[in-house]
């Protein structure tokens, strides 16, 4: 490793000022800080606290936390395909397991490639134009975005939404650390409002056609790939949905690629909490407030299927769990004061249930709830700080 490091540094002299590749210095710096722990420290004198951790390594921890949801999402894509095409009539066997996983990998991998190629391409271009370092926030955004999309979203739409989100939700604000809204959610919102027929309905969440020319089998008659919340939105009786809590928690149902499996998301949450990357206060506040709001609607809400849906089922269906763990806790777009985190989480938890119950045209709710929370996060922090200052002034 030491020999490779010395060779790498020797190669890096070409990117220094006056070098042959000076105009591409941002490219070299991005790979340099990604591959190796930075060796530079502040030139200021005095006591300093530092370690080998930096933003890139923090982002990698989030990516690792997302891996269980990604792997299960790939399997579920293949599983739903086999189910829709009638290949699971005899039950899941070992060969079918690997067929489901292989099909899912081939179906999901292009999403990941498109989001990273387009997003990182823009990041590199902007960094080089402004002669600054390539920022590392997109390492997570490019991994999250495929997980919150239906599997039948056309790749050209994914590319357009990625470019729109990176440019207009991030770069125009100054890059990583300055964006107001979660970039991945802005991409999903762009697709939802620009191409609604490709983001909702019974046919967008299950791949019935083949992928890359493999396993092209027609769907069986009467097939429906509606999500549980989609069924409830068009039903008058919540008891008609044949799903138990553990069925929803295990995640073998139609939905966005990475949002269906509760235990896979929980594994990621444990890693984020142990490493201190995500705030447990935001997560707990969202779950508690969502449960309380759902209970209120159960007793005092309208007589609809979604209003009578049990509170614990709300927590494990749709994107509530995924959003609470991986997107609402984004340190850039969430509240930063400790008290503000409770309020911020409560706002999201309440709004997701309100949107689900009172808006029959949009039974999911988590995307809009988090974006609303992002918009109010600075105000929440400002109010908390002002209250704290006023208390201190009174004591003084």
C-alpha positions, 0 to 999 in steps of 0.5 A, spaced: 500 500 500 505 504 501 508 503 494 502 504 491 501 511 495 508 513 493 506 512 486 499 515 486 503 522 489 508 522 484 502 521 479 499 527 482 504 532 481 501 532 474 495 536 477 499 541 481 499 548 479 504 548 473 503 541 471 500 538 465 494 536 467 493 542 472 486 544 469 483 537 472 486 538 479 479 537 482 478 530 479 485 528 482 483 531 489 476 527 489 480 520 488 485 522 492 481 524 498 476 518 497 482 513 497 486 515 502 486 518 509 487 526 508 494 527 511 494 535 512 491 539 518 490 546 519 495 551 519 493 555 525 496 554 532 493 552 538 490 545 540 486 541 535 482 535 535 482 531 529 482 524 527 482 520 520 474 521 519 472 526 514 465 527 510 467 522 505 467 516 510 461 518 513 458 518 507 460 511 506 457 509 512 451 511 510 452 507 504 453 501 508 447 502 512 443 502 505 446 496 503 441 491 506 435 495 503 438 495 496 440 487 496 433 485 499 430 490 494 433 487 488 431 480 491 424 483 491 424 486 484 425 478 482 420 475 487 415 480 484 417 478 477 416 471 478 410 472 482 407 476 476 409 471 471 406 465 474 413 462 476 412 461 483 406 457 483 409 451 486 413 456 492 420 458 492 425 453 491 433 454 491 434 455 484 428 460 483 431 464 489 437 465 485 433 467 479 429 472 483 436 475 485 439 475 479 433 478 475 433 483 480 440 485 480 440 486 472 434 490 473 436 495 479 443 496 477 442 500 471 438 505 476 445 505 480 449 506 474 445 512 471 444 516 477 452 516 479 454 517 472 449 523 471 450 526 478 457 525 479 458 527 472 455 534 474 459 534 480 465 533 477 464 539 471 461 544 476 467 543 481 472 544 475 469 550 473 469 553 480 476 550 481 474 547 488 474 540 491 469 535 488 464 534 494 462 528 497 454 528 499 452 525 492 455 518 494 449 517 498 444 521 494 446 517 488 445 510 492 438 513 495 435 515 489 434 508 485 431 505 492 425 510 492 423 509 485 418 504 482 422 499 478 419 500 471 421 508 471 424 509 464 432 510 465 432 516 461 427 519 466 431 517 472 437 521 468 433 527 467 430 527 474 438 526 477 440 532 473 435 537 475 435 535 482 443 536 482 443 542 479 437 546 481 436 543 488 444 543 490 449 546 486 445 553 485 445 553 493 452 552 493 453 545 493 453 540 499 452 543 505 448 549 503 442 545 499 435 546 503 431 540 500 433 533 500 436 532 493 434 525 492 427 527 494 427 533 489 428 528 484 423 523 486 418 529 486 420 532 479 418 525 477 412 524 481 409 531 478 412 531 471 411 524 469 405 521 474 403 515 470 410 512 471 410 513 478 403 511 481 398 506 479 398 498 479 403 497 473 409 501 475 412 497 481 412 490 478 417 488 472 413 484 468 417 484 462 424 481 461 430 485 463 436 486 458 432 480 454 432 475 460 426 472 462 421 475 458 414 472 460 407 475 459 404 477 466 398 472 468 391 474 467 388 479 473 395 481 475 395 487 479 402 490 482 398 495 487 402 497 493 398 496 500 397 504 500 394 504 493 389 498 495 387 502 501 386 509 497 381 505 492 377 501 498 372 503 503 374 497 508 381 496 511 380 489 512 379 487 505 387 488 505 390 481 506 396 483 510 399 482 517 404 486 520 410 481 519 408 480 512 409 488 511 415 488 515 418 482 511 417 486 505 415 481 500 410 486 496 410 491 491 413 498 492 419 502 491 425 498 490 428 499 497 422 501 501 418 495 503 423 491 507 422 493 515 428 489 518 433 491 512 431 498 514 432 497 521 439 494 520 441 500 517 438 504 522 442 500 527 449 502 524 447 509 523 445 510 530 451 506 533 456 510 529 452 517 531 451 519 524 443 519 524 439 522 530 435 517 534 431 523 536 428 525 529 427 517 528 423 516 534 419 523 534 417 521 527 415 514 529 411 516 535 408 522 532 405 518 526 403 512 531 399 518 535 396 521 529 394 515 526 390 513 532 387 519 532 384 518 525 382 511 527 377 514 533 375 521 530 377 521 522 373 519 516 370 513 515 375 510 510 379 504 509 386 509 510 383 512 516 381 506 519 388 503 518 391 500 524 397 505 526 402 500 527 401 498 519 402 505 517 409 504 520 411 499 516 407 500 509 409 505 504 416 509 505 415 512 512 420 507 515 425 508 510 424 516 510 425 516 517 431 513 517 435 515 511 432 521 509 429 525 514 435 524 518 440 528 513 444 532 517 444 538 512 436 539 511 434 537 518 433 541 524 440 541 528 438 544 535 437 538 539 430 541 541 428 542 534 430 535 532 424 533 536 419 538 533 422 537 526 420 529 527 414 531 530 412 535 524 414 530 519 410 524 523 404 528 523 404 530 516 405 523 513 399 521 516 395 527 515 397 526 507 395 519 507 388 520 510 386 526 507 389 526 500 386 520 496 390 522 490 396 521 494 396 515 499 403 515 500 405 522 504 412 521 506 416 525 500 411 531 501 412 530 509 419 530 509 420 536 504 415 540 508 420 538 514 426 541 510 422 547 509 421 549 516 427 546 519 431 553 519 425 556 522 424 551 527 432 552 529 431 559 529 425 559 534 429 554 539 435 558 539 431 565 540 427 561 546 434 559 549 436 566 548 430 569 551 431 564 557 438 566 558 436 574 558 431 573 563 436 569 568 441 575 567 
